[in-house]
C-alpha cells in the first residue's frame, strides 16, 4: 500500500482528504467478510469507502455506506464514482444511531471497522476524533443496532482490538447474536494477537476459529495473508 492510495486490481482508491486513512484493519475486514448471497449490505463508518468497494467487487449486493464525518463522506463518494461499482454503492452522511430508528431497513450483512480508542488521549482534530474514538459510536450501540438492523438470516462482521474480545462476545450474546466465525490476527509470528475478526448471525452455528499472521518475521506477507487479500492488491 502506498501512502495516499490503495490499488485495487481494477482501480485506485484515493484518500487524501479522509480522516480515516486506508489501513490494514479495513483491508482485513473487507477481505474476510462473506458477502455471498447478500442483497443489501451496510458499511458503518465507511471512511474512504474501502470496505464497501471491496464487498462490491465480490458481489452484486446493493451497499449503503454511512459516515458522520463530512470529509470522509466526500472522499468515499468520489472513490465510489471513480470505481466500476458506482451503481451498487450509496454513500450517506448519517449517524448509525439515526439509521437504526428506521424500522423498514433490514440488511443481510452489516460490516464495521469501528472507532476503537477508549480511555486514551483524543486525536488532534474533530475529524480524527470522530474516526478513531468510541465516543461517536460506543460498542454497545453498534452491537445492539446491528441486532435490530439484520434481516432474518442476516450476519454482521467486525474487527476489534484484542482487548475488546470478551466485551464484544458478551454484548453479542446479550443481543441474541450468535458467534459463527472468529479469527485472531497476529502482526508477526513472534508478536501477540492484537486484532480479532468476528462474524455473528441470527442463527446458532458451529463456530469456525482460526489465527491469521500478516507478516513473516522478515517483513514479507505470509502465504495466508496473500491468499486472503490477493483479489485486491496488484502485487500480492
N, C-alpha and C positions, 0 to 999 in steps of 0.2 A: 504494500500500500504506500502511495505517495503521501505527502503532507497535505495536499489540497484536493485529492480525488480518490475515488475507488473505482477501479477499472473492471466493469462487467465485461463479459465477452462481447456483448452487443453495443455497449455504450459506456460513457464515463459519467460518474456521479460527482458533481461539484459540491463544495461545502464551505466556500469562503465566508459566508455571512452567518452560517448556522451557529447557534450557541452550543449545541452538542455535536461534536465532530464525529466522523466515522471512526469507530473503534472496534476492537476485537470482539467485544461483547455483542454488538449488533450483528457482526458477521457470523458469530457462532449461533445466535438465536435464529437468524434468517435462514441459515443452512440447516439447522436441526429441526425446526418446526415442520410438522407434517401438514400439508395443505391439500392433499389429495381428497377428492370427493367433497370439497367445501364450495359452497355457493356464495356465502357472504362472510367476509373477514374484517376484523377490526384491529388496527395497529394503534396502540395507545402510547402517546409520546413519541411521535414519528421522527422528530429531529429533521435530518436531511431527507427522510423518506426511504432510507436504505432498506429497512426490513420489508416495507410494503412492496418495494420494487423487486426484492429478491423473491418474495412469495408470488408476485405477479408473473415473474419469469418462469416459474414452475407450475402454473395452474391457469385456469380460466375463471377463477373466482373474482367477484367484484370486491374491491377492497376499499374500506374507509380508513383514512389515515388522519389522526387528530393530534393537535398540539395546542398548548396555551401560549406559546412564545411566538410573537409575530414574525420575527426574522426567520425562525425555523420554518414556519408555515410557508413563507415566501420562497425560501430555498427549496423546500420539498415540492412545492408547486412547479417551480422551474425545472427541477430534476425529473419530475413526472412528465411534464410536457416535452422534454427533450428525449424521453425514452420511447421504446416501442410499445409501452403498455399504458399510454395516456388514457385510453378509453376504459381501462379496468379500474383505475385508482381515482378516488375523490379525496382531496385534502381539505380538511376543515379546521378553522380556528375555533375550538370549543374545548371546554374542560371535560374530563371524564365524569366529574360529578354532575354536570349538566346533562350529559348524554344518558346516564343511567336512569334519568327521570322519564325517558321516552319508552313507554311500555310496548310500543309497536316494533321496536328494534330487537331482533334476535340474530345472533351470529353463530356460525358453525365453528369458527375459530377466532379466538382473541389472543393476540400476542402483545407482549410489552417488555421492553428493556427499561425498567422504571428508574426514577430517581433513587439513589441508593445511599447517599451520605447521611448518616444520622449522628446527632450529638457531636458535630465537628465544626470547624470554622467555616463560615459562609464563603461562597465564591465571591469574586471581586465585583461582579455586576449582577443586576437583577436577572438578566437573561440566563447567565450561567447558574445562578442560584435556582431558578425555575427548572433548569435542565438537570441539575445534579443533586438536589436535595429532596427529601421526602416531604418537606413542608407542603408542597403543592399537591401531592398525591401520596398520602400515607398507605403503607402496605395493606392495612385493614380495609381501607376504602377500595383499593384495587381488587382485592380478592372477593370482597362482598359484591362489588359491582360486576365482576366477571360472572359470578354465580347468577346474578339477575339477568345478565345480557345474553347468556348462552342459550342456544336452541336445545331441543330435547336431547339430541345426541352430540351436543357441542363440546369442544375442548378448548383449553387455554394453555398457552406455553409462555414461560417466563425465564429470565436469567436473573439470579440474585447473588449477592455476596455469600460466601460460605457461612459467615456468622449469622445470617438470617435464616438458615435452613430449617431449624426446628420451629421457629416462629411462623414461617410460611406454611409448613405442613399442618401446624395447629390451626391456623386461620382457614386453610382449605377444608379441613375436617369439620370445623365449626360451621362452614357454609355449604356443606354437603357436596364438596368436590373431592373426587377420589384420585389419588396418585396413580398414574398409568406408566409414566417413564421418568427416570431421573438420571442425569449424567453429571458426575463430579468432574470439574475441569482443573487440571494442573498446568501451570505455565511450562514447567520442565520436569523431567523425571525425579530430580532431586529437590523439587520445591513442593510445598504443601498445596493442597486444594484451595483455591481462592474464589471459585465461582461454582454455582450449581444451576443446571438447566432442569426445569420442571415441566412436565405435562400433566394437567389434571383434566378430568372429564366428569360428566354426569353419572357415568356408569362404572361399577366396580370392574377391575381387570387385573390380570396377573402383572405385577409391576416389573418393568424391564429396567435394571440398574447397570450402569457401566461407568468407567472412568476414561476420560479423554485427555491426552497430553498434547499440548500445542507444539512445543519446540523440543528438539533434541538438546542435549547439553551443549552441543557445538553451535546452537543458534539456528539450525535449519528446521524447517517444518517437519513434523512427524508424518509418517505414511497415513495414519488415521486422520489427522487434520487435513491433509491434502485431499484425501478421499471425500471428506465431508464438504469441502469448500471449492473443489476443482471446477464445478459448473459456473463459478463466478469469476475467479481470478484468470487473467490472461495467461499467467505463468504460475502453475501450481505443481 
